[in-house]
C-alpha cells in the first residue's frame, strides 16, 4: 500500500500550509510508515492511504516518487 505523508521539515515547526511538504511511502500500515520515516526527524502532520483513482491522480505528478520503493 502507498501512503502519502504530509510533513514539515523542521520537527519543531508549527504546521503552516505554505511550508508543508509531502512524500509517498510503501508500507503495510500507518504504524509502519511512522517507523520508516522516523530517522528523517520530521514533523508529521498527516498520513493518508492513497489507492485506486487517488493513487492514479498522484502518479500524474512528475515529482511522484515512493521513498522506499525497491523497484
PDB file of N, CA, C and O in Angstrom:
ATOM      1  N   UNK A   1       0.835  -1.169   0.000  1.00  0.00           N
ATOM      2  CA  UNK A   1       0.000   0.000   0.000  1.00  0.00           C
ATOM      3  C   UNK A   1       0.891   1.247   0.000  1.00  0.00           C
ATOM      4  O   UNK A   1       1.999   1.240   0.536  1.00  0.00           O
ATOM      5  N   UNK A   2       0.390   2.286  -0.599  1.00  0.00           N
ATOM      6  CA  UNK A   2       1.120   3.551  -0.668  1.00  0.00           C
ATOM      7  C   UNK A   2       0.425   4.561   0.247  1.00  0.00           C
ATOM      8  O   UNK A   2      -0.793   4.732   0.206  1.00  0.00           O
ATOM      9  N   UNK A   3       1.238   5.220   1.072  1.00  0.00           N
ATOM     10  CA  UNK A   3       0.723   6.250   1.966  1.00  0.00           C
ATOM     11  C   UNK A   3       1.352   7.590   1.604  1.00  0.00           C
ATOM     12  O   UNK A   3       2.530   7.666   1.257  1.00  0.00           O
ATOM     13  N   UNK A   4       0.549   8.640   1.691  1.00  0.00           N
ATOM     14  CA  UNK A   4       1.034   9.998   1.487  1.00  0.00           C
ATOM     15  C   UNK A   4       1.256  10.601   2.865  1.00  0.00           C
ATOM     16  O   UNK A   4       0.359  10.599   3.708  1.00  0.00           O
ATOM     17  N   UNK A   5       2.470  11.120   3.086  1.00  0.00           N
ATOM     18  CA  UNK A   5       2.823  11.720   4.358  1.00  0.00           C
ATOM     19  C   UNK A   5       2.979  13.220   4.146  1.00  0.00           C
ATOM     20  O   UNK A   5       3.811  13.659   3.351  1.00  0.00           O
ATOM     21  N   UNK A   6       2.181  13.998   4.856  1.00  0.00           N
ATOM     22  CA  UNK A   6       2.302  15.452   4.830  1.00  0.00           C
ATOM     23  C   UNK A   6       3.107  15.845   6.056  1.00  0.00           C
ATOM     24  O   UNK A   6       2.819  15.393   7.164  1.00  0.00           O
ATOM     25  N   UNK A   7       4.128  16.695   5.859  1.00  0.00           N
ATOM     26  CA  UNK A   7       5.048  16.975   6.960  1.00  0.00           C
ATOM     27  C   UNK A   7       5.704  18.345   6.836  1.00  0.00           C
ATOM     28  O   UNK A   7       5.647  18.993   5.792  1.00  0.00           O
ATOM     29  N   UNK A   8       6.327  18.763   7.932  1.00  0.00           N
ATOM     30  CA  UNK A   8       7.196  19.934   7.981  1.00  0.00           C
ATOM     31  C   UNK A   8       8.618  19.398   8.151  1.00  0.00           C
ATOM     32  O   UNK A   8       8.828  18.438   8.892  1.00  0.00           O
ATOM     33  N   UNK A   9       9.581  19.996   7.484  1.00  0.00           N
ATOM     34  CA  UNK A   9      10.962  19.509   7.586  1.00  0.00           C
ATOM     35  C   UNK A   9      11.540  19.706   8.983  1.00  0.00           C
ATOM     36  O   UNK A   9      12.309  18.871   9.458  1.00  0.00           O
ATOM     37  N   UNK A  10      11.175  20.801   9.642  1.00  0.00           N
ATOM     38  CA  UNK A  10      11.677  21.082  10.983  1.00  0.00           C
ATOM     39  C   UNK A  10      10.720  20.455  11.998  1.00  0.00           C
ATOM     40  O   UNK A  10       9.548  20.828  12.041  1.00  0.00           O
ATOM     41  N   UNK A  11      11.194  19.510  12.816  1.00  0.00           N
ATOM     42  CA  UNK A  11      10.289  18.835  13.746  1.00  0.00           C
ATOM     43  C   UNK A  11       9.688  19.767  14.802  1.00  0.00           C
ATOM     44  O   UNK A  11       8.697  19.415  15.442  1.00  0.00           O
ATOM     45  N   UNK A  12      10.267  20.931  14.986  1.00  0.00           N
ATOM     46  CA  UNK A  12       9.764  21.879  15.978  1.00  0.00           C
ATOM     47  C   UNK A  12       8.878  22.958  15.364  1.00  0.00           C
ATOM     48  O   UNK A  12       8.327  23.794  16.080  1.00  0.00           O
ATOM     49  N   UNK A  13       8.741  22.939  14.042  1.00  0.00           N
ATOM     50  CA  UNK A  13       7.973  23.962  13.346  1.00  0.00           C
ATOM     51  C   UNK A  13       6.470  23.725  13.511  1.00  0.00           C
ATOM     52  O   UNK A  13       5.991  22.596  13.410  1.00  0.00           O
ATOM     53  N   UNK A  14       5.749  24.799  13.764  1.00  0.00           N
ATOM     54  CA  UNK A  14       4.302  24.731  13.805  1.00  0.00           C
ATOM     55  C   UNK A  14       3.826  24.549  12.363  1.00  0.00           C
ATOM     56  O   UNK A  14       4.299  25.246  11.466  1.00  0.00           O
ATOM     57  N   UNK A  15       2.897  23.619  12.132  1.00  0.00           N
ATOM     58  CA  UNK A  15       2.438  23.389  10.755  1.00  0.00           C
ATOM     59  C   UNK A  15       1.855  24.646  10.105  1.00  0.00           C
ATOM     60  O   UNK A  15       0.923  25.268  10.616  1.00  0.00           O
ATOM     61  N   UNK A  16       2.439  24.991   8.962  1.00  0.00           N
ATOM     62  CA  UNK A  16       1.977  26.111   8.146  1.00  0.00           C
ATOM     63  C   UNK A  16       1.784  25.548   6.742  1.00  0.00           C
ATOM     64  O   UNK A  16       2.704  24.961   6.173  1.00  0.00           O
ATOM     65  N   UNK A  17       0.599  25.727   6.192  1.00  0.00           N
ATOM     66  CA  UNK A  17       0.278  25.104   4.904  1.00  0.00           C
ATOM     67  C   UNK A  17       1.330  25.401   3.838  1.00  0.00           C
ATOM     68  O   UNK A  17       1.687  24.517   3.059  1.00  0.00           O
ATOM     69  N   UNK A  18       1.823  26.620   3.797  1.00  0.00           N
ATOM     70  CA  UNK A  18       2.791  27.004   2.760  1.00  0.00           C
ATOM     71  C   UNK A  18       4.128  26.275   2.901  1.00  0.00           C
ATOM     72  O   UNK A  18       4.907  26.231   1.949  1.00  0.00           O
ATOM     73  N   UNK A  19       4.398  25.712   4.056  1.00  0.00           N
ATOM     74  CA  UNK A  19       5.661  25.005   4.273  1.00  0.00           C
ATOM     75  C   UNK A  19       5.492  23.485   4.258  1.00  0.00           C
ATOM     76  O   UNK A  19       6.468  22.746   4.387  1.00  0.00           O
ATOM     77  N   UNK A  20       4.272  23.034   4.102  1.00  0.00           N
ATOM     78  CA  UNK A  20       4.001  21.597   4.129  1.00  0.00           C
ATOM     79  C   UNK A  20       4.555  20.923   2.879  1.00  0.00           C
ATOM     80  O   UNK A  20       4.376  21.402   1.759  1.00  0.00           O
ATOM     81  N   UNK A  21       5.227  19.811   3.100  1.00  0.00           N
ATOM     82  CA  UNK A  21       5.768  19.010   2.005  1.00  0.00           C
ATOM     83  C   UNK A  21       5.099  17.647   2.060  1.00  0.00           C
ATOM     84  O   UNK A  21       4.429  17.313   3.037  1.00  0.00           O
ATOM     85  N   UNK A  22       5.281  16.869   1.017  1.00  0.00           N
ATOM     86  CA  UNK A  22       4.705  15.529   1.015  1.00  0.00           C
ATOM     87  C   UNK A  22       5.704  14.520   0.478  1.00  0.00           C
ATOM     88  O   UNK A  22       6.592  14.842  -0.310  1.00  0.00           O
ATOM     89  N   UNK A  23       5.526  13.295   0.933  1.00  0.00           N
ATOM     90  CA  UNK A  23       6.313  12.165   0.427  1.00  0.00           C
ATOM     91  C   UNK A  23       5.386  10.963   0.396  1.00  0.00           C
ATOM     92  O   UNK A  23       4.347  10.939   1.056  1.00  0.00           O
ATOM     93  N   UNK A  24       5.775   9.985  -0.369  1.00  0.00           N
ATOM     94  CA  UNK A  24       4.986   8.763  -0.500  1.00  0.00           C
ATOM     95  C   UNK A  24       5.826   7.609   0.017  1.00  0.00           C
ATOM     96  O   UNK A  24       7.018   7.509  -0.273  1.00  0.00           O
ATOM     97  N   UNK A  25       5.183   6.738   0.788  1.00  0.00           N
ATOM     98  CA  UNK A  25       5.892   5.630   1.427  1.00  0.00           C
ATOM     99  C   UNK A  25       5.107   4.346   1.195  1.00  0.00           C
ATOM    100  O   UNK A  25       3.886   4.312   1.351  1.00  0.00           O
ATOM    101  N   UNK A  26       5.826   3.288   0.820  1.00  0.00           N
ATOM    102  CA  UNK A  26       5.196   1.970   0.674  1.00  0.00           C
ATOM    103  C   UNK A  26       5.307   1.267   2.023  1.00  0.00           C
ATOM    104  O   UNK A  26       6.403   1.084   2.552  1.00  0.00           O
ATOM    105  N   UNK A  27       4.146   0.873   2.576  1.00  0.00           N
ATOM    106  CA  UNK A  27       4.111   0.205   3.881  1.00  0.00           C
ATOM    107  C   UNK A  27       2.805  -0.557   4.016  1.00  0.00           C
ATOM    108  O   UNK A  27       1.900  -0.416   3.194  1.00  0.00           O
ATOM    109  N   UNK A  28       2.719  -1.370   5.070  1.00  0.00           N
ATOM    110  CA  UNK A  28       1.518  -2.165   5.314  1.00  0.00           C
ATOM    111  C   UNK A  28       0.562  -1.503   6.297  1.00  0.00           C
ATOM    112  O   UNK A  28      -0.590  -1.919   6.417  1.00  0.00           O
ATOM    113  N   UNK A  29       1.031  -0.471   7.003  1.00  0.00           N
ATOM    114  CA  UNK A  29       0.185   0.197   7.990  1.00  0.00           C
ATOM    115  C   UNK A  29       0.741   1.590   8.274  1.00  0.00           C
ATOM    116  O   UNK A  29       1.875   1.911   7.920  1.00  0.00           O
ATOM    117  N   UNK A  30      -0.090   2.410   8.925  1.00  0.00           N
ATOM    118  CA  UNK A  30       0.369   3.745   9.323  1.00  0.00           C
ATOM    119  C   UNK A  30       1.503   3.625  10.333  1.00  0.00           C
ATOM    120  O   UNK A  30       2.454   4.405  10.301  1.00  0.00           O
ATOM    121  N   UNK A  31       1.402   2.662  11.214  1.00  0.00           N
ATOM    122  CA  UNK A  31       2.475   2.444  12.206  1.00  0.00           C
ATOM    123  C   UNK A  31       3.808   2.163  11.498  1.00  0.00           C
ATOM    124  O   UNK A  31       4.848   2.679  11.908  1.00  0.00           O
ATOM    125  N   UNK A  32       3.777   1.352  10.445  1.00  0.00           N
ATOM    126  CA  UNK A  32       4.987   1.038   9.695  1.00  0.00           C
ATOM    127  C   UNK A  32       5.524   2.289   8.985  1.00  0.00           C
ATOM    128  O   UNK A  32       6.737   2.487   8.910  1.00  0.00           O
ATOM    129  N   UNK A  33       4.629   3.122   8.472  1.00  0.00           N
ATOM    130  CA  UNK A  33       5.049   4.382   7.842  1.00  0.00           C
ATOM    131  C   UNK A  33       5.817   5.222   8.859  1.00  0.00           C
ATOM    132  O   UNK A  33       6.885   5.751   8.549  1.00  0.00           O
ATOM    133  N   UNK A  34       5.280   5.346  10.065  1.00  0.00           N
ATOM    134  CA  UNK A  34       5.940   6.139  11.108  1.00  0.00           C
ATOM    135  C   UNK A  34       7.332   5.605  11.418  1.00  0.00           C
ATOM    136  O   UNK A  34       8.259   6.385  11.634  1.00  0.00           O
ATOM    137  N   UNK A  35       7.490   4.288  11.443  1.00  0.00           N
ATOM    138  CA  UNK A  35       8.802   3.682  11.695  1.00  0.00           C
ATOM    139  C   UNK A  35       9.775   3.972  10.549  1.00  0.00           C
ATOM    140  O   UNK A  35      10.957   4.223  10.781  1.00  0.00           O
ATOM    141  N   UNK A  36       9.274   3.937   9.322  1.00  0.00           N
ATOM    142  CA  UNK A  36      10.125   4.174   8.149  1.00  0.00           C
ATOM    143  C   UNK A  36      10.623   5.616   8.116  1.00  0.00           C
ATOM    144  O   UNK A  36      11.789   5.856   7.803  1.00  0.00           O
ATOM    145  N   UNK A  37       9.760   6.578   8.433  1.00  0.00           N
ATOM    146  CA  UNK A  37      10.155   7.988   8.331  1.00  0.00           C
ATOM    147  C   UNK A  37      10.784   8.535   9.612  1.00  0.00           C
ATOM    148  O   UNK A  37      11.287   9.658   9.617  1.00  0.00           O
ATOM    149  N   UNK A  38      10.762   7.765  10.688  1.00  0.00           N
ATOM    150  CA  UNK A  38      11.312   8.224  11.966  1.00  0.00           C
ATOM    151  C   UNK A  38      12.749   8.757  11.860  1.00  0.00           C
ATOM    152  O   UNK A  38      13.040   9.798  12.449  1.00  0.00           O
ATOM    153  N   UNK A  39      13.648   8.096  11.144  1.00  0.00           N
ATOM    154  CA  UNK A  39      15.027   8.608  11.045  1.00  0.00           C
ATOM    155  C   UNK A  39      15.138   9.967  10.346  1.00  0.00           C
ATOM    156  O   UNK A  39      16.158  10.643  10.484  1.00  0.00           O
ATOM    157  N   UNK A  40      14.123  10.373   9.609  1.00  0.00           N
ATOM    158  CA  UNK A  40      14.167  11.656   8.895  1.00  0.00           C
ATOM    159  C   UNK A  40      13.987  12.842   9.831  1.00  0.00           C
ATOM    160  O   UNK A  40      14.282  13.976   9.452  1.00  0.00           O
ATOM    161  N   UNK A  41      13.500  12.595  11.064  1.00  0.00           N
ATOM    162  CA  UNK A  41      13.325  13.649  12.062  1.00  0.00           C
ATOM    163  C   UNK A  41      12.485  14.805  11.510  1.00  0.00           C
ATOM    164  O   UNK A  41      12.945  15.944  11.430  1.00  0.00           O
ATOM    165  N   UNK A  42      11.257  14.489  11.136  1.00  0.00           N
ATOM    166  CA  UNK A  42      10.329  15.470  10.574  1.00  0.00           C
ATOM    167  C   UNK A  42       9.103  15.593  11.471  1.00  0.00           C
ATOM    168  O   UNK A  42       8.868  14.745  12.331  1.00  0.00           O
ATOM    169  N   UNK A  43       8.331  16.641  11.269  1.00  0.00           N
ATOM    170  CA  UNK A  43       7.078  16.849  11.984  1.00  0.00           C
ATOM    171  C   UNK A  43       5.947  16.356  11.086  1.00  0.00           C
ATOM    172  O   UNK A  43       5.565  17.044  10.139  1.00  0.00           O
ATOM    173  N   UNK A  44       5.412  15.175  11.372  1.00  0.00           N
ATOM    174  CA  UNK A  44       4.352  14.595  10.558  1.00  0.00           C
ATOM    175  C   UNK A  44       3.029  15.279  10.895  1.00  0.00           C
ATOM    176  O   UNK A  44       2.613  15.322  12.052  1.00  0.00           O
ATOM    177  N   UNK A  45       2.385  15.807   9.871  1.00  0.00           N
ATOM    178  CA  UNK A  45       1.069  16.413  10.038  1.00  0.00           C
ATOM    179  C   UNK A  45      -0.035  15.384   9.851  1.00  0.00           C
ATOM    180  O   UNK A  45      -0.980  15.320  10.638  1.00  0.00           O
ATOM    181  N   UNK A  46       0.097  14.574   8.793  1.00  0.00           N
ATOM    182  CA  UNK A  46      -0.987  13.671   8.430  1.00  0.00           C
ATOM    183  C   UNK A  46      -0.442  12.544   7.572  1.00  0.00           C
ATOM    184  O   UNK A  46       0.461  12.749   6.760  1.00  0.00           O
ATOM    185  N   UNK A  47      -0.993  11.355   7.755  1.00  0.00           N
ATOM    186  CA  UNK A  47      -0.649  10.200   6.922  1.00  0.00           C
ATOM    187  C   UNK A  47      -1.949   9.681   6.333  1.00  0.00           C
ATOM    188  O   UNK A  47      -2.916   9.422   7.049  1.00  0.00           O
ATOM    189  N   UNK A  48      -1.953   9.533   5.005  1.00  0.00           N
ATOM    190  CA  UNK A  48      -3.179   9.140   4.305  1.00  0.00           C
ATOM    191  C   UNK A  48      -2.894   8.005   3.334  1.00  0.00           C
ATOM    192  O   UNK A  48      -1.949   8.069   2.549  1.00  0.00           O
ATOM    193  N   UNK A  49      -3.710   6.978   3.395  1.00  0.00           N
ATOM    194  CA  UNK A  49      -3.629   5.894   2.420  1.00  0.00           C
ATOM    195  C   UNK A  49      -4.119   6.416   1.082  1.00  0.00           C
ATOM    196  O   UNK A  49      -5.187   7.024   1.007  1.00  0.00           O
ATOM    197  N   UNK A  50      -3.347   6.186   0.017  1.00  0.00           N
ATOM    198  CA  UNK A  50      -3.784   6.573  -1.327  1.00  0.00           C
ATOM    199  C   UNK A  50      -3.912   5.298  -2.157  1.00  0.00           C
ATOM    200  O   UNK A  50      -2.995   4.480  -2.220  1.00  0.00           O
ATOM    201  N   UNK A  51      -5.062   5.156  -2.785  1.00  0.00           N
ATOM    202  CA  UNK A  51      -5.313   3.961  -3.590  1.00  0.00           C
ATOM    203  C   UNK A  51      -6.286   4.289  -4.706  1.00  0.00           C
ATOM    204  O   UNK A  51      -6.923   5.342  -4.708  1.00  0.00           O
ATOM    205  N   UNK A  52      -6.387   3.390  -5.633  1.00  0.00           N
ATOM    206  CA  UNK A  52      -7.326   3.489  -6.750  1.00  0.00           C
ATOM    207  C   UNK A  52      -7.162   4.810  -7.515  1.00  0.00           C
ATOM    208  O   UNK A  52      -6.051   5.161  -7.911  1.00  0.00           O
ATOM    209  N   UNK A  53      -8.253   5.533  -7.719  1.00  0.00           N
ATOM    210  CA  UNK A  53      -8.219   6.762  -8.511  1.00  0.00           C
ATOM    211  C   UNK A  53      -7.329   7.826  -7.884  1.00  0.00           C
ATOM    212  O   UNK A  53      -6.657   8.576  -8.591  1.00  0.00           O
ATOM    213  N   UNK A  54      -7.325   7.889  -6.568  1.00  0.00           N
ATOM    214  CA  UNK A  54      -6.480   8.872  -5.884  1.00  0.00           C
ATOM    215  C   UNK A  54      -5.000   8.605  -6.187  1.00  0.00           C
ATOM    216  O   UNK A  54      -4.244   9.535  -6.467  1.00  0.00           O
ATOM    217  N   UNK A  55      -4.596   7.347  -6.130  1.00  0.00           N
ATOM    218  CA  UNK A  55      -3.214   6.995  -6.439  1.00  0.00           C
ATOM    219  C   UNK A  55      -2.893   7.295  -7.899  1.00  0.00           C
ATOM    220  O   UNK A  55      -1.812   7.802  -8.199  1.00  0.00           O
ATOM    221  N   UNK A  56      -3.802   6.994  -8.799  1.00  0.00           N
ATOM    222  CA  UNK A  56      -3.595   7.299 -10.222  1.00  0.00           C
ATOM    223  C   UNK A  56      -3.394   8.797 -10.422  1.00  0.00           C
ATOM    224  O   UNK A  56      -2.541   9.214 -11.206  1.00  0.00           O
ATOM    225  N   UNK A  57      -4.177   9.602  -9.715  1.00  0.00           N
ATOM    226  CA  UNK A  57      -4.052  11.054  -9.796  1.00  0.00           C
ATOM    227  C   UNK A  57      -2.679  11.505  -9.280  1.00  0.00           C
ATOM    228  O   UNK A  57      -2.014  12.319  -9.920  1.00  0.00           O
ATOM    229  N   UNK A  58      -2.259  10.981  -8.131  1.00  0.00           N
ATOM    230  CA  UNK A  58      -0.965  11.366  -7.554  1.00  0.00           C
ATOM    231  C   UNK A  58       0.191  10.971  -8.482  1.00  0.00           C
ATOM    232  O   UNK A  58       1.185  11.692  -8.574  1.00  0.00           O
ATOM    233  N   UNK A  59       0.064   9.838  -9.161  1.00  0.00           N
ATOM    234  CA  UNK A  59       1.125   9.363 -10.062  1.00  0.00           C
ATOM    235  C   UNK A  59       1.313  10.282 -11.270  1.00  0.00           C
ATOM    236  O   UNK A  59       2.366  10.252 -11.906  1.00  0.00           O
ATOM    237  N   UNK A  60       0.308  11.095 -11.593  1.00  0.00           N
ATOM    238  CA  UNK A  60       0.428  12.029 -12.716  1.00  0.00           C
ATOM    239  C   UNK A  60       1.389  13.166 -12.423  1.00  0.00           C
ATOM    240  O   UNK A  60       1.883  13.809 -13.349  1.00  0.00           O
ATOM    241  N   UNK A  61       1.661  13.422 -11.161  1.00  0.00           N
ATOM    242  CA  UNK A  61       2.595  14.470 -10.769  1.00  0.00           C
ATOM    243  C   UNK A  61       4.020  14.010 -11.120  1.00  0.00           C
ATOM    244  O   UNK A  61       4.432  12.927 -10.705  1.00  0.00           O
ATOM    245  N   UNK A  62       4.774  14.819 -11.876  1.00  0.00           N
ATOM    246  CA  UNK A  62       6.133  14.413 -12.251  1.00  0.00           C
ATOM    247  C   UNK A  62       7.053  14.180 -11.050  1.00  0.00           C
ATOM    248  O   UNK A  62       8.047  13.463 -11.163  1.00  0.00           O
ATOM    249  N   UNK A  63       6.732  14.775  -9.912  1.00  0.00           N
ATOM    250  CA  UNK A  63       7.566  14.631  -8.714  1.00  0.00           C
ATOM    251  C   UNK A  63       7.190  13.394  -7.896  1.00  0.00           C
ATOM    252  O   UNK A  63       7.786  13.145  -6.848  1.00  0.00           O
ATOM    253  N   UNK A  64       6.204  12.616  -8.363  1.00  0.00           N
ATOM    254  CA  UNK A  64       5.773  11.434  -7.616  1.00  0.00           C
ATOM    255  C   UNK A  64       6.912  10.437  -7.538  1.00  0.00           C
ATOM    256  O   UNK A  64       7.460  10.011  -8.555  1.00  0.00           O
ATOM    257  N   UNK A  65       7.261  10.068  -6.301  1.00  0.00           N
ATOM    258  CA  UNK A  65       8.319   9.084  -6.075  1.00  0.00           C
ATOM    259  C   UNK A  65       8.032   8.416  -4.737  1.00  0.00           C
ATOM    260  O   UNK A  65       7.795   9.097  -3.739  1.00  0.00           O
ATOM    261  N   UNK A  66       8.054   7.095  -4.713  1.00  0.00           N
ATOM    262  CA  UNK A  66       7.860   6.373  -3.470  1.00  0.00           C
ATOM    263  C   UNK A  66       9.221   6.250  -2.802  1.00  0.00           C
ATOM    264  O   UNK A  66      10.159   5.697  -3.377  1.00  0.00           O
ATOM    265  N   UNK A  67       9.319   6.771  -1.582  1.00  0.00           N
ATOM    266  CA  UNK A  67      10.593   6.869  -0.859  1.00  0.00           C
ATOM    267  C   UNK A  67      11.345   5.553  -0.739  1.00  0.00           C
ATOM    268  O   UNK A  67      12.546   5.504  -1.006  1.00  0.00           O
ATOM    269  N   UNK A  68      10.672   4.503  -0.349  1.00  0.00           N
ATOM    270  CA  UNK A  68      11.356   3.236  -0.064  1.00  0.00           C
ATOM    271  C   UNK A  68      11.000   2.150  -1.072  1.00  0.00           C
ATOM    272  O   UNK A  68      10.938   0.969  -0.729  1.00  0.00           O
ATOM    273  N   UNK A  69      10.768   2.556  -2.310  1.00  0.00           N
ATOM    274  CA  UNK A  69      10.393   1.608  -3.352  1.00  0.00           C
ATOM    275  C   UNK A  69      11.633   0.929  -3.908  1.00  0.00           C
ATOM    276  O   UNK A  69      12.557   1.596  -4.373  1.00  0.00           O
ATOM    277  N   UNK A  70      11.652  -0.390  -3.861  1.00  0.00           N
ATOM    278  CA  UNK A  70      12.815  -1.137  -4.366  1.00  0.00           C
ATOM    279  C   UNK A  70      12.790  -1.315  -5.868  1.00  0.00           C
ATOM    280  O   UNK A  70      13.791  -1.725  -6.454  1.00  0.00           O
ATOM    281  N   UNK A  71      11.656  -1.013  -6.513  1.00  0.00           N
ATOM    282  CA  UNK A  71      11.554  -1.254  -7.960  1.00  0.00           C
ATOM    283  C   UNK A  71      12.212  -0.168  -8.775  1.00  0.00           C
ATOM    284  O   UNK A  71      12.208  -0.231 -10.004  1.00  0.00           O
TER     285      UNK A  71
END
